[in-house]
Amino acid sequence: MSTGRPTPRGGARRRIRLVALASGLAAVAATALAGTAAQADPGDPTPSTTYSTKQLAAVEKAVAGADVAGTAWTVDTASNRVVLAADTTVSTDTLNAIRKRAGADSGALRLERLPGKLMKYLSGGDAVYSSDAVGGFRCSLGFNTRDSDGHYYFLTAGHCTNGAVDWYADPSHATHIGTTAGTSYPGDDFGAVRYDSDDPVPPGTVDGQDITGAGTARVGQAACRRGSTSGTRCGRINGVNWTVNYGEGPVTGLIRANICAAPGDSGGPLYAGTQALGLTSGGANSNIGCGSRAGTTFYQPVTEALNASGLSVY
């Protein structure tokens, strides 16, 4: 994901919408089942070929230009390939069309099949509720934060706050807790909700774990995520700088982890000890639910959301 503040709504892909202040970032769930490890595409006739940075960038551009919902991709410098993950909705013909777009450098593509449909879910830690033109939905609160003036907000997924204004603590919408203050989606996937009141101070914890700072996820790092549907689940970071296309446009710069999530978990926190790492964005799963299995999930890096919103964890 790019850094810096998104342009206003109606402008470029990355935009932040400022609306009435209130609190609470809702976490929207992304289910995921175990994704298969990326393997060399059988169609690659020259698996030992070394591609230049320029060639890999051109292949990545070709994948992005295809604009196929249900795909995710990254440049894997270790294998010198562009890894393309496709869910069950993406046909073989479509994958062949993407390969054709890559032209002479199509051998740089490596295919990974995800076991279900790649999606975001409106249904993080704690549940927060809102409504939009479609109807009511539940997301998960990510991290409680504050600005330089001492006002409190929570972060959640941008696909939760996008189009939603008011947030509640209950599904009947009886207890109003905050108002969306900013959204960036697609491009990014984060939003900020300002609490109605700064008293009492919202706890700077995730399920009892004190969060004192924000960090950058590292491949191989152990981490946990929490959501209002599936609770706390743990695993490891197995990728960074992934791009995902849910259907509304690419979301870039995402963290990937082998942790399960379920509908309603979107926006929930990804963390390692006292360090905030990300906000649940989406994933793929062969069925709806989490069970005891690992998963394939993607997360918005929290440092970008904090920097763009002028907020900090505490």
C-alpha positions as CSV (number, residue, x, y, z in Angstrom):
1,M,0.0,0.0,0.0
2,S,1.2,3.4,-0.7
3,T,1.9,5.8,2.1
4,G,0.6,9.3,2.7
5,R,-2.8,10.6,3.1
6,P,-5.4,9.4,0.6
7,T,-7.0,12.0,-1.7
8,P,-10.5,13.2,-1.0
9,R,-13.5,11.0,-1.9
10,G,-14.3,11.2,-5.6
11,G,-10.6,11.6,-6.5
12,A,-8.0,8.9,-6.9
13,R,-8.3,5.4,-5.8
14,R,-7.0,6.2,-2.3
15,R,-9.3,8.6,-0.6
16,I,-10.1,9.6,2.9
17,R,-13.6,10.8,3.7
18,L,-13.9,13.2,6.6
19,V,-17.3,13.1,8.2
20,A,-18.8,13.9,11.6
21,L,-16.6,12.9,14.5
22,A,-17.4,9.9,16.6
23,S,-15.8,6.8,17.8
24,G,-15.0,3.2,17.1
25,L,-13.4,1.4,14.2
26,A,-15.3,-1.7,13.2
27,A,-13.4,-4.8,12.3
28,V,-14.8,-6.6,9.3
29,A,-14.2,-10.3,9.0
30,A,-12.3,-12.2,6.4
31,T,-12.5,-15.9,6.4
32,A,-9.7,-18.0,5.2
33,L,-8.8,-21.7,5.1
34,A,-5.3,-23.0,4.6
35,G,-4.0,-21.9,1.3
36,T,-1.6,-24.2,-0.5
37,A,2.0,-23.2,-0.7
38,A,2.9,-21.4,-3.8
39,Q,4.2,-23.9,-6.3
40,A,5.8,-23.5,-9.7
41,D,3.2,-23.2,-12.4
42,P,3.4,-26.3,-14.6
43,G,3.0,-23.9,-17.6
44,D,6.4,-22.3,-16.8
45,P,8.7,-23.9,-19.4
46,T,11.9,-22.4,-17.9
47,P,11.7,-22.6,-14.1
48,S,15.4,-21.7,-13.7
49,T,15.1,-18.5,-15.7
50,T,16.2,-15.4,-13.8
51,Y,14.1,-12.3,-14.4
52,S,15.2,-8.7,-13.9
53,T,13.5,-6.3,-11.5
54,K,12.1,-4.5,-14.6
55,Q,10.7,-7.7,-16.0
56,L,9.0,-8.7,-12.7
57,A,7.5,-5.2,-12.4
58,A,6.1,-5.5,-16.0
59,V,4.6,-8.9,-15.2
60,E,3.0,-7.5,-11.9
61,K,1.6,-4.6,-14.0
62,A,0.1,-7.1,-16.4
63,V,-1.6,-9.0,-13.6
64,A,-2.9,-5.8,-12.0
65,G,-4.1,-4.5,-15.4
66,A,-6.2,-7.7,-15.9
67,D,-8.3,-6.5,-13.0
68,V,-9.6,-9.9,-12.1
69,A,-11.7,-10.2,-8.9
70,G,-10.6,-13.2,-6.8
71,T,-6.9,-12.8,-7.3
72,A,-4.0,-11.7,-5.1
73,W,-0.4,-11.3,-6.0
74,T,3.1,-10.3,-4.9
75,V,6.6,-10.1,-6.3
76,D,8.6,-12.8,-4.5
77,T,12.3,-11.8,-4.7
78,A,13.4,-15.1,-3.1
79,S,12.0,-17.2,-6.0
80,N,12.4,-14.5,-8.6
81,R,8.8,-14.8,-9.6
82,V,5.4,-13.0,-9.4
83,V,3.2,-15.3,-7.3
84,L,-0.4,-15.1,-8.4
85,A,-3.0,-16.6,-6.0
86,A,-6.4,-17.3,-7.5
87,D,-9.6,-18.4,-5.8
88,T,-12.1,-20.9,-7.1
89,T,-14.1,-18.3,-9.0
90,V,-11.2,-17.7,-11.4
91,S,-11.3,-20.0,-14.4
92,T,-8.4,-21.6,-16.2
93,D,-9.2,-19.5,-19.3
94,T,-8.9,-16.3,-17.2
95,L,-5.6,-17.4,-15.9
96,N,-4.4,-18.1,-19.4
97,A,-5.5,-14.7,-20.4
98,I,-3.5,-13.1,-17.6
99,R,-0.5,-15.2,-18.8
100,K,-1.0,-13.9,-22.3
101,R,-1.0,-10.3,-21.0
102,A,2.4,-11.0,-19.5
103,G,3.8,-11.8,-22.9
104,A,7.4,-13.0,-23.3
105,D,7.9,-12.8,-19.6
106,S,4.9,-15.0,-18.7
107,G,7.3,-17.7,-17.3
108,A,7.8,-15.4,-14.3
109,L,4.3,-16.2,-13.1
110,R,3.8,-18.8,-10.4
111,L,0.3,-19.9,-9.7
112,E,-1.3,-20.7,-6.3
113,R,-4.9,-21.9,-6.0
114,L,-6.8,-20.7,-2.9
115,P,-9.3,-23.2,-1.6
116,G,-12.4,-21.0,-1.5
117,K,-13.6,-17.6,-2.6
118,L,-11.5,-14.6,-1.8
119,M,-13.7,-12.0,0.0
120,K,-14.2,-9.5,2.7
121,Y,-17.0,-9.9,5.2
122,L,-19.4,-7.5,6.8
123,S,-20.7,-9.0,9.9
124,G,-12.4,-7.4,15.8
125,G,-11.7,-7.6,18.8
126,D,-15.1,-6.5,20.0
127,A,-18.2,-6.3,17.8
128,V,-19.3,-3.0,16.4
129,Y,-22.4,-2.4,14.4
130,S,-23.4,0.0,11.6
131,S,-25.6,0.3,8.6
132,D,-25.3,1.5,5.0
133,A,-27.5,1.6,2.0
134,V,-27.6,-2.2,1.9
135,G,-28.6,-2.7,5.5
136,G,-27.0,-3.4,8.9
137,F,-23.8,-5.2,9.4
138,R,-21.2,-6.2,12.0
139,C,-17.5,-5.6,12.0
140,S,-14.7,-5.8,14.6
141,L,-13.0,-3.0,16.4
142,G,-9.3,-2.9,15.6
143,F,-7.2,-0.8,17.9
144,N,-8.1,2.1,20.2
145,T,-6.1,5.2,19.3
146,R,-5.9,8.9,20.1
147,D,-4.9,12.1,18.3
148,S,-2.5,14.8,19.4
149,D,-5.4,16.7,21.0
150,G,-6.3,13.8,23.2
151,H,-9.4,12.7,21.4
152,Y,-10.1,9.0,21.0
153,Y,-10.8,6.9,17.9
154,F,-10.8,3.3,16.9
155,L,-9.4,1.8,13.7
156,T,-11.2,-0.8,11.6
157,A,-11.3,-2.0,8.0
158,G,-12.0,0.7,5.4
159,H,-14.5,-1.6,3.7
160,C,-16.5,-1.4,6.9
161,T,-16.5,2.4,7.3
162,N,-16.9,3.0,3.5
163,G,-20.5,4.3,3.2
164,A,-21.2,3.9,7.0
165,V,-21.5,6.9,9.3
166,D,-22.9,5.9,12.7
167,W,-21.6,3.1,14.9
168,Y,-23.2,1.2,17.8
169,A,-22.3,-1.2,20.5
170,D,-25.3,-3.4,19.9
171,P,-27.1,-5.0,16.9
172,S,-30.3,-3.1,17.6
173,H,-28.5,0.2,17.2
174,A,-29.6,1.4,20.7
175,T,-26.2,2.5,22.0
176,H,-24.4,4.9,19.7
177,I,-20.6,4.9,20.3
178,G,-19.1,6.9,17.5
179,T,-19.1,8.4,13.9
180,T,-16.8,7.6,11.0
181,A,-14.1,10.2,10.8
182,G,-12.2,8.9,7.7
183,T,-12.1,6.0,5.2
184,S,-9.6,4.8,2.7
185,Y,-10.9,2.0,0.5
186,P,-10.0,0.5,-2.0
187,G,-6.3,1.1,-2.5
188,D,-6.0,0.9,1.3
189,D,-8.4,-0.8,3.7
190,F,-8.7,1.3,6.9
191,G,-11.1,3.6,8.5
192,A,-11.2,5.7,11.7
193,V,-14.2,6.2,14.0
194,R,-14.2,9.0,16.6
195,Y,-15.8,8.1,19.9
196,D,-18.8,10.1,21.1
197,S,-17.0,10.8,24.4
198,D,-13.4,10.9,25.6
199,D,-14.5,9.8,29.0
200,P,-14.0,7.1,30.1
201,V,-10.8,6.5,28.1
202,P,-11.2,3.4,25.9
203,P,-8.8,0.6,26.9
204,G,-5.6,0.3,24.9
205,T,-5.7,-3.5,25.0
206,V,-6.7,-6.4,22.9
207,D,-8.4,-9.1,25.0
208,G,-6.3,-8.2,28.0
209,Q,-3.0,-7.8,26.0
210,D,-1.7,-4.3,26.4
211,I,-0.8,-2.7,23.1
212,T,1.9,-0.1,23.6
213,G,3.3,0.5,20.1
214,A,2.9,-0.2,16.3
215,G,5.4,-2.2,14.2
216,T,6.0,-3.6,10.8
217,A,5.2,-7.3,10.2
218,R,8.0,-9.6,9.2
219,V,7.8,-12.8,7.3
220,G,8.0,-15.8,9.7
221,Q,6.9,-13.7,12.7
222,A,4.5,-15.2,15.1
223,A,1.3,-13.2,15.5
224,C,-2.4,-13.3,16.6
225,R,-5.6,-11.8,15.4
226,R,-8.9,-11.3,17.2
227,G,-12.4,-10.9,15.8
228,S,-15.9,-10.7,17.0
229,T,-16.8,-14.0,15.3
230,S,-13.9,-16.3,15.7
231,G,-12.2,-14.9,18.8
232,T,-8.4,-15.0,19.1
233,R,-6.5,-17.1,16.6
234,C,-2.7,-17.3,16.2
235,G,-0.2,-18.3,13.5
236,R,2.6,-16.7,11.5
237,I,3.2,-14.0,8.9
238,N,4.0,-15.6,5.6
239,G,4.0,-12.6,3.3
240,V,4.1,-8.9,3.0
241,N,3.3,-6.4,0.2
242,W,0.5,-8.5,-1.3
243,T,-2.2,-6.9,-3.5
244,V,-5.7,-8.3,-3.4
245,N,-8.7,-7.7,-5.7
246,Y,-12.0,-8.3,-3.9
247,G,-13.9,-6.8,-6.9
248,E,-14.0,-3.1,-6.1
249,G,-10.4,-2.4,-7.1
250,P,-7.0,-3.6,-5.9
251,V,-6.0,-3.2,-2.3
252,T,-2.2,-3.0,-2.1
253,G,0.6,-3.4,0.4
254,L,-1.2,-6.1,2.5
255,I,0.3,-8.5,5.1
256,R,-0.5,-12.2,4.5
257,A,-0.8,-14.7,7.4
258,N,-1.8,-18.4,7.9
259,I,-4.4,-17.5,10.4
260,C,-8.1,-18.3,10.1
261,A,-10.9,-15.7,10.2
262,A,-14.6,-15.7,9.7
263,P,-17.4,-13.3,8.7
264,G,-17.6,-10.4,11.2
265,D,-13.8,-10.4,11.9
266,S,-13.0,-7.7,9.4
267,G,-11.2,-4.7,10.9
268,G,-10.1,-6.8,13.9
269,P,-6.5,-6.4,15.2
270,L,-3.4,-8.4,14.1
271,Y,-0.7,-8.1,16.8
272,A,2.5,-9.6,18.2
273,G,2.8,-9.2,21.9
274,T,2.5,-5.5,22.7
275,Q,2.9,-4.4,19.0
276,A,0.0,-3.6,16.8
277,L,0.6,-4.9,13.2
278,G,-2.5,-4.8,11.1
279,L,-6.3,-4.7,10.6
280,T,-8.1,-7.8,9.2
281,S,-9.0,-7.1,5.5
282,G,-10.0,-10.4,3.9
283,G,-9.1,-13.9,2.9
284,A,-10.2,-17.1,1.3
285,N,-11.8,-20.2,2.8
286,S,-13.2,-23.4,1.4
287,N,-16.2,-23.0,3.7
288,I,-17.7,-20.3,5.9
289,G,-16.2,-20.8,9.4
290,C,-12.9,-21.2,11.2
291,G,-12.9,-24.5,13.1
292,S,-9.5,-25.7,14.2
293,R,-7.8,-25.1,10.9
294,A,-5.3,-22.5,9.8
295,G,-6.3,-20.1,7.0
296,T,-5.2,-17.5,4.4
297,T,-5.9,-14.0,5.5
298,F,-4.7,-10.5,4.5
299,Y,-4.3,-7.4,6.7
300,Q,-3.9,-3.7,6.2
301,P,-0.6,-2.6,7.9
302,V,-1.6,-0.5,10.9
303,T,1.4,1.9,10.7
304,E,0.1,3.2,7.4
305,A,-3.4,3.7,8.8
306,L,-2.0,5.5,11.9
307,N,0.2,7.8,9.9
308,A,-2.5,8.7,7.4
309,S,-5.0,9.4,10.1
310,G,-2.7,11.3,12.5
311,L,-3.4,8.8,15.3
312,S,-1.3,6.6,17.7
313,V,-1.9,3.5,19.8
314,Y,-1.3,3.8,23.6
